[in-house]
Each structure stands twice: as structure tokens, then as C-alpha cells.
Amino acid sequence: MRIDIITVLPELLESPLGHSIIKRAQSKGLVDIAVHNLRDYTDDSRRTVDDYPFGGEAGMVMKIEPIWRCISKLQSERSYDEVIYTSPDGERLDQRCANSLSLLGNIIILCGHYKGVDHRVREHLITREISIGDYVLTGGELAAAVIVDSVVRVVPGAIGDEASALTDTFQDDLLAPPVYTRPAEFNGWRVPDVLLSGNFKEISLWQERQAMERTERLRPDLLKKGLE
């Protein structure tokens, strides 16, 4: 899988993309992540990537020319399944979205910034817009890092125990059941006896009941979503 990220602040992505599962996935050759500085695609000495909006609204807008140049160059080198724009008014990122993106071959992620991008970018160059929540960030770099992390961790081979990812919260529209580790008792607080029983059938039933109970109590909206 190839992920190209276009940004005006590439340094913000150095740490999130250089550690843990994402780093291991790149080392294994499972994913290739390239970060592109949008300022490298300008044609003026000050490397300007923004300008005032028509109509007199406050704020600055990302210019279409450098974005078009960067995306066009990338598309001349390979084909892409999606060109994603990080936007607060895009579709909400969830586990289903992350799972579907993990099955693609090549994607581009354009990080929004300032007041946003010239709308012609969204009309003619972008194929999908994704939001990580109903709030506004200073820029799309953190959103891009979240998208990449959620996608890469479910790429086959990225996690040592692939079954672990399949039992994560949201994979089946349920919250994950409680988990415990040693010691079996601490400060008088005991691990549920069923988990110590060795009866895997009973353990599985307990986990299913716990997942359903926690979802009904904490996130009933997920149950409605699963019925859609």
C-alpha cells in the first residue's frame, strides 16, 4: 500500500509516522508512506501556498495551483484509488471506513489548512473527504495521522497478532469487553472468575455479553448503526 500525504507542515507528521506499528509496517514493506511539502510546488520565491479569499471573508485560503501541480505529479507516477481531503465537513472516520481504505492500493491525503482550500480542488481533484470529528483543527496534519494510523494497523501483517485487531472496539459495531492481566487479585479487586477458568466457550460467551452490555450502556448509537 502506498500513502502520499500533501501538507504545508511536514514536520508535524514526523513523529506520528515514525514510531510504533506504522514504523514497523513500513520496515516490513507493507506500506510506503511519503510526505510532500506543498511549498515545493509553488512558482514564486516566497513559496506562497495561500491567498486572500474572493468576497472579502476573513482568513486565508490554500491556492489551487500548487495543489494541482503536486497531485498531477503524483498521478503521473502511479494510479490512485482515492484522493482524500481532511475536512471537518467530510464523512466521519469510523472503523468501517478505515477497514475499506486498508484494502486499497494507493491513496493521497491532502491536509487542509488555513480557512480551507480553493473549492475547485474539492470539486475537481478530490474523490473523498474525511473528518475525524465535529471540531476544527489548526490543520489537517493531525487528522491525516489519525487516518493513517487507523488504516495501517489493520493492514494484514502490521500487527503481530492479527486476531487482536479483529477484536478491537468498533470492528463489529460493539465496544470491546473488559480485559485483565496478572495479578489475578490486587487490593482485593479480583479478575472475574470465568476468565481464570480455562473454559474458552464460557469465556467467549462472557465476552459477548460484556460487549453487548457495555455498548447498550455507553454507545447505544452503535447498535442502531449495526442495524442499518
C-alpha positions as CSV (number, residue, x, y, z in Angstrom):
1,M,0.0,0.0,0.0
2,R,1.2,3.5,-0.8
3,I,0.1,6.6,1.1
4,D,1.1,10.1,-0.1
5,I,0.4,13.0,2.2
6,I,0.4,16.6,1.0
7,T,1.0,19.2,3.7
8,V,2.3,22.7,4.4
9,L,3.8,21.5,7.7
10,P,5.6,18.1,7.0
11,E,7.4,18.3,10.4
12,L,4.1,17.7,12.2
13,L,4.0,14.3,10.7
14,E,7.5,13.1,11.5
15,S,6.8,11.7,14.9
16,P,3.3,10.0,14.3
17,L,4.6,8.3,11.2
18,G,8.0,7.3,12.6
19,H,7.1,5.1,15.5
20,S,5.2,2.0,16.7
21,I,3.0,0.0,14.3
22,I,3.3,2.5,11.5
23,K,7.1,2.3,11.6
24,R,7.1,-1.5,11.7
25,A,4.7,-1.7,8.8
26,Q,7.0,0.5,6.7
27,S,10.0,-1.6,7.7
28,K,8.2,-4.8,6.7
29,G,7.4,-3.2,3.3
30,L,3.7,-3.5,4.0
31,V,3.1,0.2,3.4
32,D,5.1,3.0,1.8
33,I,4.3,6.5,3.2
34,A,5.6,9.6,1.5
35,V,5.1,13.2,2.8
36,H,5.2,16.0,0.3
37,N,5.8,19.7,1.2
38,L,3.2,21.7,-0.7
39,R,5.6,24.7,-0.8
40,D,7.9,22.7,-3.1
41,Y,5.2,23.1,-5.8
42,T,4.9,26.9,-5.8
43,D,6.4,29.1,-8.5
44,D,7.4,32.1,-6.5
45,S,10.4,32.8,-4.4
46,R,8.4,33.1,-1.1
47,R,6.9,29.7,-1.7
48,T,3.4,31.0,-1.1
49,V,0.6,28.5,-0.8
50,D,-2.3,30.7,0.4
51,D,-4.1,33.9,-0.6
52,Y,-7.0,36.1,0.4
53,P,-10.5,34.7,-0.4
54,F,-12.6,36.4,-3.0
55,G,-15.6,38.1,-1.4
56,G,-13.7,39.6,1.5
57,E,-14.2,36.9,4.1
58,A,-11.6,36.7,6.9
59,G,-8.8,34.2,6.8
60,M,-6.6,32.7,4.1
61,V,-7.3,30.0,1.5
62,M,-5.0,27.4,0.1
63,K,-4.3,28.1,-3.6
64,I,-5.3,25.7,-6.3
65,E,-2.1,25.9,-8.4
66,P,0.4,24.1,-6.0
67,I,-2.1,21.5,-5.0
68,W,-2.9,20.7,-8.7
69,R,0.8,20.5,-9.5
70,C,1.6,18.1,-6.6
71,I,-1.4,15.8,-7.3
72,S,-0.8,15.8,-11.0
73,K,2.9,14.9,-10.5
74,L,1.9,12.0,-8.2
75,Q,-0.8,10.7,-10.5
76,S,1.7,10.8,-13.4
77,E,3.8,8.3,-11.4
78,R,1.1,5.8,-10.4
79,S,-2.7,5.4,-10.3
80,Y,-4.6,6.2,-7.1
81,D,-7.7,4.7,-5.7
82,E,-8.7,7.7,-3.6
83,V,-7.6,11.4,-3.3
84,I,-8.7,12.3,0.2
85,Y,-9.1,15.7,1.7
86,T,-9.2,16.1,5.5
87,S,-12.2,18.3,6.2
88,P,-14.5,18.9,9.2
89,D,-17.5,18.5,6.9
90,G,-16.4,15.3,5.3
91,E,-17.7,11.8,6.1
92,R,-17.0,10.7,9.7
93,L,-14.0,8.4,10.0
94,D,-15.0,5.1,11.6
95,Q,-13.7,1.5,11.7
96,R,-15.7,0.6,8.6
97,C,-14.1,3.4,6.7
98,A,-10.6,2.5,8.0
99,N,-11.1,-1.1,7.0
100,S,-12.2,-0.2,3.5
101,L,-9.2,2.2,3.0
102,S,-6.8,-0.5,4.2
103,L,-7.9,-2.7,1.2
104,L,-6.8,0.0,-1.4
105,G,-3.6,0.1,-3.2
106,N,-2.6,3.8,-3.3
107,I,-4.2,6.9,-1.7
108,I,-3.3,10.6,-1.5
109,I,-4.3,12.6,1.6
110,L,-4.4,16.4,1.3
111,C,-4.1,18.1,4.6
112,G,-6.4,21.1,4.9
113,H,-5.0,24.3,6.4
114,Y,-5.9,28.0,7.0
115,K,-9.5,28.6,6.0
116,G,-9.5,25.6,3.7
117,V,-8.7,25.0,0.1
118,D,-9.9,26.7,-3.1
119,H,-13.3,24.9,-3.6
120,R,-12.3,23.9,-7.2
121,V,-9.8,21.5,-5.6
122,R,-12.7,19.8,-3.9
123,E,-14.8,19.9,-7.0
124,H,-12.3,18.5,-9.5
125,L,-9.3,16.9,-7.7
126,I,-10.7,15.2,-4.5
127,T,-12.5,11.9,-4.6
128,R,-13.3,11.6,-0.9
129,E,-13.5,13.9,2.1
130,I,-13.0,12.5,5.6
131,S,-13.5,14.1,9.1
132,I,-12.2,12.7,12.4
133,G,-14.9,14.6,14.4
134,D,-17.2,17.6,14.7
135,Y,-14.5,20.2,15.6
136,V,-12.0,22.3,13.8
137,L,-8.2,21.7,14.0
138,T,-5.5,24.2,13.1
139,G,-4.6,22.0,10.1
140,G,-5.3,18.6,8.7
141,E,-1.9,17.0,9.7
142,L,-3.2,15.5,12.9
143,A,-6.3,14.3,11.1
144,A,-4.1,12.7,8.4
145,A,-2.0,11.0,11.1
146,V,-5.2,9.6,12.7
147,I,-6.4,8.3,9.3
148,V,-3.1,6.7,8.5
149,D,-2.8,5.1,12.0
150,S,-6.4,3.6,11.8
151,V,-5.7,2.3,8.3
152,V,-2.2,0.9,8.6
153,R,-2.9,-1.0,11.8
154,V,-5.5,-3.2,10.0
155,V,-3.3,-3.9,7.0
156,P,-2.6,-7.7,7.2
157,G,0.8,-8.2,8.9
158,A,1.1,-4.8,10.5
159,I,0.1,-6.2,13.9
160,G,1.9,-9.2,15.1
161,D,-1.3,-10.9,16.3
162,E,-3.8,-10.1,13.5
163,A,-6.6,-11.6,15.6
164,S,-6.1,-8.8,18.1
165,A,-7.2,-6.1,15.5
166,L,-10.3,-8.2,14.7
167,T,-11.5,-8.0,18.3
168,D,-10.9,-4.2,18.7
169,T,-13.7,-1.9,19.7
170,F,-16.0,-0.9,16.7
171,Q,-14.9,-3.9,14.5
172,D,-18.4,-5.4,14.8
173,D,-20.2,-2.3,15.9
174,L,-19.7,-3.2,19.5
175,L,-17.4,-1.9,22.2
176,A,-14.7,-4.3,23.3
177,P,-15.3,-6.3,26.5
178,P,-13.2,-5.6,29.6
179,V,-9.6,-7.1,29.6
180,Y,-7.4,-8.0,32.5
181,T,-3.9,-9.3,33.2
182,R,-1.8,-10.5,36.1
183,P,-2.0,-10.4,39.1
184,A,-5.4,-12.1,39.4
185,E,-6.1,-10.1,42.6
186,F,-4.9,-6.6,43.6
187,N,-6.0,-4.6,46.5
188,G,-8.9,-7.0,46.9
189,W,-10.0,-6.4,43.3
190,R,-10.4,-9.8,41.6
191,V,-10.4,-10.7,37.9
192,P,-13.8,-12.3,37.0
193,D,-13.6,-16.0,37.8
194,V,-14.7,-17.0,34.3
195,L,-11.5,-15.6,32.8
196,L,-9.4,-17.8,35.1
197,S,-11.5,-20.9,34.4
198,G,-9.8,-22.1,31.2
199,N,-13.3,-22.8,29.8
200,F,-12.9,-20.9,26.5
201,K,-16.6,-21.5,25.5
202,E,-17.8,-19.8,28.7
203,I,-15.1,-17.1,28.3
204,S,-16.3,-16.3,24.8
205,L,-20.0,-16.1,25.9
206,W,-18.9,-13.8,28.8
207,Q,-17.1,-11.6,26.4
208,E,-20.0,-11.4,24.1
209,R,-22.4,-10.5,26.9
210,Q,-20.0,-7.9,28.2
211,A,-19.5,-6.3,24.8
212,M,-23.3,-6.1,24.3
213,E,-23.9,-4.7,27.8
214,R,-21.2,-2.0,27.5
215,T,-22.4,-1.0,24.1
216,E,-26.0,-0.7,25.2
217,R,-25.0,1.4,28.2
218,L,-22.2,3.6,26.7
219,R,-22.8,3.7,22.9
220,P,-26.4,2.7,22.1
221,D,-26.0,4.5,18.7
222,L,-23.6,1.8,17.6
223,L,-26.4,-0.8,17.9
224,K,-28.7,1.3,15.7
225,K,-25.9,1.7,13.2
226,G,-25.3,-2.0,13.0
227,L,-29.0,-2.5,12.0
228,E,-28.8,0.0,9.1
